[in-house]
Amino acid sequence: MAIELDGVRVATTMRTPGHDFELAVGFCHNEGLLAGHPVLNVKYCANGPAVESDFNIVSVSTGGSAPAPRARLTATTSSCGFCGSTEIEELAADLSPVDGPPLAWDLLAEAPSLMRNGQALFGLTGAVHSAGLMETSGEVSLVREDIGRHNAVDKLCGRMLLDGRLPAAGLGLVLSGRASFELAHKAWAAGFRAVVSVSAPTALAAEVADRAGIQLAGFARDGALTIYCEG
């Protein structure tokens, strides 16, 4: 799927169809392309033969108020995206430490099991990743799935942005796989207070979380977890 912002193609990603508008909006937000400007419209855009274009190009519009975006020269794959291309110091220059009170570790430990109720596609295929929104109560209120971990997070963040819930101060991001550098960056860009995953974080992800003031935990299974950053 191709993503356009104010008429400029900014990315092409391999994704699981569904929640395409959320994916496009979440990507633009988490990449810093919106620069705080509101999204005015999201639509499918068919610029060529219908068989090639219908439902595979999504156009996000800010009415031209966002800075002129730079297009990515390569496709975003389902596994890595732009992982490693941005240094932590550059992120720290653009993003402020996250806000909100810390979330209880015991609630974070239970979040992945609560997310399973929203993993319908995973239940059918066993082949997709999930990202969940953990409320301060411990409830996992929103889940998005995709073959790509970064796409699942972008879909979740896109829905939250459209609902007026970003930045996600005081909220938790639940991940079905490992917490990579890229996902830690997206969590920081969205303002999540905590990130919890069922697998391990990478060392670079832990450095990002430490700089951002994000609580980071991994191996959250059977009510237990490993704490990597206390936030």
N, C-alpha and C positions, 0 to 999 in steps of 0.2 A: 504494500500500500504506500502510495506517495502522499506526503504531507506538504501542503503549501500554506504559507503565511503571507497575507496581503499580496497574493499573486506570485510569490517567489517560492519555488520548490526548495524546501529545507532538509528533507530526508526522504529516504525510501526504506521501508522496513518490512521484513517478513513477519507476519503476524497471524494469529488465529482470528478469523472474521468474527465480528461482534463488538459492540461498544466502540466502533471506529471513531466517532466524534470525540469520545472521552480520551482515546489514545492520542489523537492529534492535539487536542488541547493540553493534555498532561505533558506530552513531549515538549510542546512549545514553552510551557511554563517551566518545566524542570531544566530545560536547556538555557533558561534565562532570556529567551527570545521575546517574550512579551514585555519584559522590563517594567512590570507593574501595571501595564495598560489593560483595560478590560476587553474581554472577547465580546464582540458585537454580533457575530454570526458564525455558524459552522455549517458547512453543506458538502454534499458530494458534488464533484465537478467532473463532467464528461467532456474532454477536449478532443477526443478522437472517436474511432469506431466504438459503439456501445460495448461490444464484446471485450474490448481492451480497457475501456475507461470506467464503465459503470461500476460504482461501489469500490473502486480501487484508487481513487484520488479524493482526498478530503482537503477542503479549503477552509482555513481559519482566518477570520477577518477582525482586525482592530480598527478598521476604517483608516488605515495608514498611520495611526498614531504610534505604533511600536517602531523601534529603530529598524532601519533596513536590514533584513536578515541575510546571513551568508548561507548559501546552499552547501550541504555536505556533498563531497565529491564521490563518496563511496556509499554503498548500501549498508544499512544497519541490519545485522544478522539477528537470528533468534537467540544467540548465546552471549554475545559480548558487547554489541553497540560500540561506543567510543572508549571502552575501558582502557584506562591508563594514559589517555591523550591529554588530560588536564591535571596539572600538578596541584597538590593540596594548598600551596601558598596562593595560587591563583584563585582557588575557591574561597579561601579565607578573605581575599581582597574584595570579593563580590558579595559574600554572604555573611550575615551577622550570626552570633551564637543563638541557639534556639531558646524560646521562652516557654514558660509554664512550669508548674510544680512537677516533681518526679512522679512516675507511675510506680505502683507497688510491684515488687519483683514477683510476689506470689501470683498476682494477676497476670503478669507477663508470661509466667511459666505455663499457665493454663490456656493462653490465647491460641496457640496453634491447634490444640484439640477442638476449641470452639469454632475455629475457622473451617473445620472439615464439613460443617453443615452447609457451607456455601460453595463447596468444591464439587459441583455436580459433574462438570466435564472431566475432572480428574477421576471421579468415581467411575465414569464410563470408559475412559481411555488409559488412565495411569500415566499420561504422557504430557501433561501441562503443568505449569507453575501457577501459583496463586499469591496474591497480595491482599491483606486484610486490614481494615481499619479497626483499631481497638479503642473503645471509648474509655473515659476515666473510671467507669464502673467495672471495666473488665469485659464488657460485652463486645463481641466482634460484629459490628453492625453492617459492614459492607465488604464484599469480597469480589475481586475480579480475577479472571483466569486468562492465560495466554501461553502459547508454546515458548515465548521468551519471557524470562523473569523481569527484564526491564520494561517490556510492554505491559505486563500485568500491573506493575507499579505506576506506569504512566496512565493506564486506564483508571486506576483507583484515584490518582491525584487529579485527573481530568474531571471525574465526576465530582470530587470535592470542590474543585475550583468553580465549576458550573453551579454548585449548590451554595457557594459563598462560604466554604469551610476551610479555605486556606488563608493564612498559614495554619498548620495543624498543631497549634500550641497546646501542650498538655495531652496530646493523643499519641497512640502507638501504631507503628507499622509492623505488621506480621508477615513474615516471608516463609514460603514453603521450602526454599532451598538454602544455599549458602548466602551469606551477606557479603557481596562483592564491593569493591571500591565504587563502581558505578551506582549500585543501589544505595550505598551510604550517601553518595553525592545527591541522589534524587531525594532521599529522606531529608537531607539538610535543606535543599532548595524548597521543599514543601513545608519545612518547619516542624517536622515530627519531633516529639520529645524523646521517643524511645523507638528502638528497632529490636525485634526479637525474631530469630530464625530457628528452624528445626535442624540446621546444620551449622557448620563453623563459619565465622567471618574470616576474611582474609586480613593479613597484617595491615595492608593499606586501608581497608575499611575501618579497622580499629583506630588508625591514626586520624582518619576523617572524623569519626565519631568523637574522639577525644578533643579535637580542635573545635568541633561544633557544639560540644556540650551535650551530646546525645547519649542516653543510656543505650548500651549495646549488649545483647545477650545471645548466646547460641546454644545449640543442642537442647532446645526446649522440648522435652519429651517426658511423658508420664508425670507431669507436675514438677519436674526439676529442670534446671538450666545452669549454664555456665556464664558468669558475668565477666565481660571483657572491659567495659567502660561504665563507670558509675554515673557519668553525666554530671 
